[in-house]
Amino acid sequence: MILITGATGTVGSEVITALLPTQAGHMRVLTRNPGAVFPDGAQKVVADLGDSDLAPVLDGVHAVFL
């Protein structure tokens, strides 16, 4: 599982687009916006890096794009 932070930003959204063809179903995308919409194959997690318990977010993650 790959965790992508800043998933709604300029760079994060491009990382999702680039990885989707080969990593669909193996991407977890982190956003603070509960209304954010991501493509199928990306698992959305709503959390804040500064305020949240990140243990559940990081469970099963082997790579992180910050």
Beta strands, then each sheet from edge to edge (+ up, - down):
strand 1: 2-4
strand 2: 27-31
strand 3: 42-46
strand 4: 63-65
sheet 1: 3+ 2+ 1+ 4+
end
